[in-house]
Amino acid sequence: MLEVFTMDGSPNHIEGTIPSTFGNLTYLTVLDLDENGLTGTIPEELYSSTSFLQELDLNSNFLTGTISENVGDLGSLTFFQLYNNTLTGEIPESIENLENLG
């Protein structure tokens, strides 16, 4: 039933990868892990299981890989921030499905 998980910035300095188990938090509305030392890719489970997610803030980490085409499944998303990472590839076309992004 967890809805908000935020551990952004100083003094947290969280390192490692984003656990795929965040995808099990089906009522999660805010995931804010910006300004840490996170590495690896954004877990696919985050896109497919968190249908209530409104805010996904992962900027200023060391994330790699691409943004999944499944990002378009996050229909409740109003805030999406990934800058200052080392992501590659193109922005998926499915991002057009996110009508609530401002």
Residue, then its C-alpha position, 0 to 999 in steps of 0.5 A: m500500500l506504499e504510495v510515496f517513496t522519496m530518498d532524493g539527494s544529499p545526504n542519502h547518496i544511495e548507490g547500486t541499482i534500482p530494485s525491480t521489486f519497486g514494480n510490486l508497489t502497485y499503489l506507488t504514486v511517487l518514486d523520487l530517487d534523484e541526486n544519488g549514485l544509482t547505476g544500471t538500467i531502469p527496471e522494466e517492472l517499473y513501467s509495467s506494474t505501477s499504473f498509479l505512478q504520477e511522478l518518476d524522478l531519477n535525474s542526476n544518477f549514473l543510470t544507463g541503457t534506454i527508456s523502455e517503450n513501455v513508458g507509454d503504459l504509465g498513463s497517470l504520469t504527470f512528472f518524468q525527470l531523467y536528465n543528468n544520467t548516461l542513458t542512450g537511444e531515442i525517446p520512445e514514441s509511446i511517450e506520446n501516450l502520456e497525456n498528463l505530462g506537463 
